[in-house]
Amino acid sequence: MYHVGGISLIALSDLLMTHVFAAEAAAQERQWVGRCRVGDESALACLIARHRNRLVRTATNLLRDRHEAEDVAQEAFLKAFREIGKLRDDRAFSGYLYRICVRLCMDRLRLKRAELVEFDSAQPHCGGNVENRVVIEKLLSQLPAELRTTLVLREMEQLSYEEVAEVMQVPIGTVRSRLHTARERFRKLWIEAVGE
């Protein structure tokens, strides 16, 4: 196998193709945004189709409620399209949309904080994805909203540190600090809950 600077040609080719596809997708998205600004409903439908599932998943992971997440996603799309004229041409629509979604989720979580229910200590389970998912959801709900959001965006949604910083509108250093704290608190909660 041939290597260039320690990277195989196949890996280099894959990396280049990923960048080409990402650039094409970004260009296409900018085109759709431009068409949305003049009222093109088909462009609007394309943007919704591209981002809907991930937006709902992100909101679900933050709010722990699929129905509420659907409402937030719809509200985020409405707000984004109402204010699309405010989006600078050099800014990615996806970052703009996810910032709106996360802010809406954070607002809802702040309202729910008053209704905080005491955590039922999870019993050790014999394993299994469903049981683990239930425990993870309960443990995530015990983290403060900023830590939970950082952890969900980075670990579950696989956003880069830069993307998390942009979505949450905080410096990358703050993302790293919150992520470290969130991981440590989650680990302690996990040990208390399942003893591993």
Residue pairs with C-beta under 8 A, 6 or more apart in sequence:
1 8
1 9
1 10
2 8
2 9
3 9
4 12
7 15
26 92
29 47
29 50
29 92
29 93
29 94
30 89
30 93
31 43
32 43
32 44
32 46
32 47
32 93
33 43
33 47
33 84
33 87
33 93
34 43
35 42
35 43
36 43
36 44
36 47
36 81
36 84
37 84
37 85
44 81
47 93
48 77
51 77
51 94
51 97
52 73
52 77
54 157
55 73
55 76
55 77
55 97
55 98
55 101
56 66
56 69
56 70
56 73
57 69
57 157
58 98
58 101
58 102
58 105
58 152
58 153
58 157
59 68
59 69
59 70
59 72
59 73
59 76
59 101
59 104
59 105
60 66
60 69
61 140
61 152
61 156
61 157
62 69
62 102
62 105
62 106
62 109
62 148
62 149
62 152
63 69
63 72
63 105
63 108
63 109
64 137
64 140
64 141
68 108
72 101
72 104
72 105
72 108
73 101
75 104
76 97
76 100
76 101
76 104
77 97
79 100
79 104
80 93
80 96
80 97
80 100
87 93
87 96
95 163
95 166
95 167
98 163
98 167
99 166
99 167
99 168
99 169
102 149
102 153
102 167
102 168
105 149
106 145
106 146
106 149
109 145
109 148
110 145
113 145
119 138
119 141
119 142
120 138
121 192
121 193
122 134
122 135
122 138
122 139
122 193
122 194
124 193
124 194
124 195
125 131
125 132
125 135
125 194
135 190
135 193
135 194
138 193
139 186
139 189
139 190
139 193
140 148
140 151
140 152
140 186
141 148
142 189
143 151
143 182
143 185
143 186
143 189
146 168
146 178
147 178
147 181
147 182
147 185
148 182
149 168
150 164
150 168
150 175
150 178
150 179
150 182
151 179
151 182
151 183
151 186
153 159
153 163
153 164
153 167
153 168
154 161
154 164
154 175
154 179
159 167
161 172
161 175
161 176
161 179
162 172
164 175
164 179
165 171
165 172
165 174
165 175
168 174
168 175
170 178
190 196
